[in-house]
Amino acid sequence: MPVELTPSQALRLWHAVSLEQVRVDSRDLTLRQMAILLQIYLVPPPHTVRGLAATLGVTKPVITRALDTMGSLGLVDRVRDERDRRNVIIKRTVEGALYLEKLGDLIINQGRKL
């Protein structure tokens, strides 16, 4: 079922979620990192550095830097593609799935307060 929000309500929701996320979680992802993480978890795999760069319209080094940060936080993992060793496959992790599940719950809870 679609949610109907005015632009002002949508911004208030984003603001409330952002504030609460900063309060409850020390992992401070940039908007780009969050977009990459959501792409990895919400769009069926496989995901590659090249594919993510094309989808987001950025360079491969931009994706690599974001994945370095998210990998150090345990949100994603990278492995070489056994069929084509030039490719790196981005893998989901349990920690990343839990992070996004909690974020989804946070969005729902903040949305109910509108």
C-alpha positions in Angstrom: 0.0 0.0 0.0 1.5 3.4 -1.0 2.2 5.9 1.7 1.0 9.4 1.1 3.3 12.2 2.5 3.6 15.8 1.8 7.1 17.0 1.0 7.3 18.6 4.5 6.2 15.3 6.1 8.7 13.4 4.1 11.5 15.7 5.1 10.4 15.5 8.8 10.5 11.7 8.6 14.0 11.8 7.0 15.1 14.2 9.7 13.7 12.1 12.5 15.2 8.9 11.2 18.6 10.6 10.6 18.7 12.0 14.2 17.7 8.7 15.8 20.1 6.8 13.6 23.0 9.0 14.8 21.8 8.6 18.4 21.6 4.8 18.4 24.3 3.7 16.0 28.0 4.7 15.9 28.3 3.7 12.3 28.0 6.9 10.3 27.4 6.0 6.7 27.4 8.7 4.0 24.4 9.0 1.7 26.4 7.4 -1.0 27.4 4.5 1.2 23.8 4.0 2.2 22.7 4.0 -1.4 25.3 1.4 -2.2 24.3 -0.7 0.8 20.6 -0.6 -0.1 21.4 -1.5 -3.7 23.3 -4.6 -2.5 20.6 -5.7 -0.1 17.4 -4.7 -2.0 18.3 -5.6 -5.6 19.0 -9.3 -6.3 22.7 -10.3 -6.7 25.2 -10.6 -8.1 26.7 -7.2 -7.4 30.1 -6.1 -8.8 32.1 -3.0 -8.3 31.7 -2.3 -12.0 27.9 -2.8 -11.8 27.5 -0.6 -8.7 29.6 2.1 -10.3 27.4 2.1 -13.4 24.1 2.1 -11.4 25.2 5.0 -9.2 26.9 6.9 -12.0 30.2 7.1 -10.2 33.7 5.7 -10.8 34.9 2.3 -9.6 37.4 3.9 -7.1 34.4 5.7 -5.5 32.7 2.3 -5.0 35.9 0.7 -3.7 36.3 3.4 -1.1 32.7 3.0 0.1 33.1 -0.8 0.2 36.3 -0.5 2.2 34.4 1.5 4.9 31.4 -0.8 4.8 33.6 -3.9 4.9 35.5 -2.6 7.9 32.1 -2.2 9.6 31.1 -5.8 8.7 28.2 -4.7 6.5 29.5 -6.3 3.2 32.2 -8.6 2.1 34.1 -9.0 -1.2 35.2 -12.1 -2.9 36.9 -12.8 -6.3 34.6 -14.2 -8.9 35.8 -17.7 -9.5 34.6 -17.7 -13.1 36.3 -14.4 -14.0 39.1 -13.5 -11.5 39.0 -9.9 -12.7 35.6 -9.3 -11.1 35.0 -8.8 -7.4 31.6 -9.9 -6.2 30.0 -8.0 -3.3 28.4 -10.3 -0.7 25.8 -9.5 1.9 26.7 -10.3 5.6 24.5 -11.1 8.5 25.7 -7.9 10.2 24.6 -5.9 7.2 21.2 -7.5 7.1 20.7 -6.8 10.8 21.8 -3.2 10.3 19.2 -2.6 7.6 16.5 -4.5 9.4 17.0 -2.2 12.4 17.0 0.8 10.1 13.8 -0.4 8.6 12.2 -0.7 12.0 13.5 2.7 12.9 11.9 4.2 9.8 8.5 2.5 10.6 8.6 3.7 14.2 9.5 7.3 13.2 6.8 7.2 10.5 4.2 6.3 13.0 5.0 9.4 15.0 4.2 11.8 12.1 
